[in-house]
Amino acid sequence: MVAEVTSSRPDQDRIAKRHCYARAGIPSHLLIDRDKSQVSVFGKPQRDEYTEVHLAPFGQPPALPDPFGFELDTKPFL
C-alpha cells in the first residue's frame, strides 16, 4: 500500500501518481486529500487505473483492505 497526503500540487497526487501506482501493480493506494477533506482508498489495479474506489469524508472512517483490515480514524483530520 502507498499512503500519501496531497501536496501543493494536488492534481498530480490525485491523477498522475494514482496512474503510476496502478501501473506498478501496487495493490492499494490511500490518499488523504486536504483540499477535498476526504480520504480515497483505491484498490484492484488494472493497467494504469484502479477498479475499486472508496471515498470517505473526514470524520468518517474508511475501511482499509486486507492485510490491514481496520478502519482509519479520520476525526483528527477535521
N, C-alpha and C positions, 0 to 999 in steps of 0.2 A: 504494500500500500504506500502511496505517496500522499502526504498531507501537507497542505500549504495554506497560507493566508494571502489574500490579494495584496498586491503591491501598489505602487503608484501608477502602474500600467495594468489595470485590472482586465482589460480585454485580452491582453497577452496571456494572463493567467487563466481566464475563462475559456478561451478558444484555442490558441496555438499550443499551449502546454498540454491541454487536455488531449488534443490530437496526437501529440508526440508520445504521451504516456500510453495511450491506447495502442498506437503503432508498435511501441516497445513491448507490448504484452503485459503491462503492469495490471494486475487483476482489479485493483480498486484505487480510486482517486478521491480524496476528501478535500474539498475546497471550502474554506471559511471566507465568505465574501463580505468584507466590511461595508462596502457601498450598498449592497442589497440587503444587508442584515439577515443573511441566510447561510445555511450550510448545505452544500451539494455533495452527495455521495454517488459517484459514478462506478458502475460495475459491468462485468462481462464485456471486455473489449473485443471488437471485431474490426479488423483492418485498422483504420485510423479514427474510430469512434467507439464510444461505449454504448451498449444497447440497453442498459438499465440506468435510470437516473432517479434519485430520491432527494427531494428538497424539504428542508425544514427551516422555518423562520427561527431566528434567535429566540431562545426561551423554550422551544420545543425540542425534545431530544431525538436526533436521528438515530436509527439503528445501524450499527456498523456490521458489515458482513463477517462471516467466519473467516479466519480463526479468531477474530476479535470478539464478536458476539456480545456486545454490550451497547447500551445507549449512551451517547455522548451528552453530557450535561452542558447545554449552551446558555444557561441563565447568566453566567458570569460575562457573556459577550454583550448583554444588554447595556 
